[in-house]
Amino acid sequence: MDKITIIDGVEILEKGSPFWGWLLFFSALFLGVWVYFIPTFIAFKRKHISRYGIFIINLCFGFTFFGWIIALAWSVSKKD
């Protein structure tokens, strides 16, 4: 990726690699998906009887903070 900066009429050419941008993008994406599915991971780790229901709630409504909190509360509730 080439970047040309003009300062006081002088052109400065900077050559950079897009590697760090992509690394940051995929790291943020991975972290976001991981945080999004924390209730599901907890439910499956605890072998919760309603783990598939928690997964569906988390998948469909987790993007709303309220849905994510419900899935999280359900995943840490009693397993009966």
C-alpha positions in Angstrom: 0.0 0.0 0.0 1.5 3.3 -1.0 0.8 6.5 0.7 1.8 9.9 -0.6 1.8 12.8 1.8 2.4 16.4 0.6 4.0 18.7 3.2 5.0 22.2 2.2 5.1 21.1 -1.5 7.3 18.1 -0.8 5.9 14.7 -1.6 6.7 11.9 0.8 6.1 8.3 -0.4 5.5 5.8 2.3 5.3 2.1 1.4 3.5 0.0 4.0 2.1 -3.4 4.2 -1.6 -4.0 4.7 -0.7 -6.9 7.0 -1.2 -5.0 10.2 -4.5 -3.6 9.1 -5.8 -7.1 8.3 -4.4 -8.5 11.5 -6.2 -5.9 13.5 -9.4 -6.5 11.6 -9.4 -10.2 12.0 -8.3 -10.0 15.7 -11.2 -7.6 16.4 -13.6 -9.9 14.5 -12.5 -13.0 16.4 -12.7 -11.2 19.7 -16.2 -9.8 18.9 -17.5 -13.2 17.9 -16.0 -14.8 21.0 -17.6 -12.2 23.3 -20.9 -12.5 21.4 -21.1 -16.2 22.1 -19.9 -16.3 25.7 -23.3 -17.3 27.0 -23.3 -20.3 24.6 -19.8 -21.3 25.5 -20.8 -21.2 29.2 -23.9 -23.3 28.6 -22.1 -26.0 26.6 -19.2 -26.1 29.1 -21.6 -26.6 32.0 -23.6 -29.1 29.9 -26.8 -27.1 30.6 -30.0 -28.9 29.8 -31.2 -26.0 27.7 -27.9 -25.3 25.9 -29.4 -25.5 22.4 -32.1 -23.1 23.4 -29.5 -20.7 24.9 -27.6 -21.0 21.6 -30.7 -20.1 19.6 -31.5 -17.1 21.9 -27.9 -16.0 21.7 -27.7 -16.3 18.0 -31.0 -14.6 17.2 -31.2 -11.9 19.9 -27.7 -11.6 21.2 -27.0 -8.5 19.1 -29.4 -6.7 21.4 -27.8 -6.2 24.8 -31.0 -7.3 26.4 -31.0 -10.7 24.5 -27.4 -11.2 25.4 -28.0 -10.6 29.1 -31.0 -13.0 29.0 -28.8 -15.7 27.4 -26.0 -15.1 29.8 -28.3 -15.3 32.9 -29.9 -18.4 31.5 -26.6 -20.1 30.9 -25.4 -19.5 34.5 -28.7 -20.6 36.0 -29.3 -23.9 37.7 -28.8 -26.8 35.3 -31.9 -28.9 36.2 
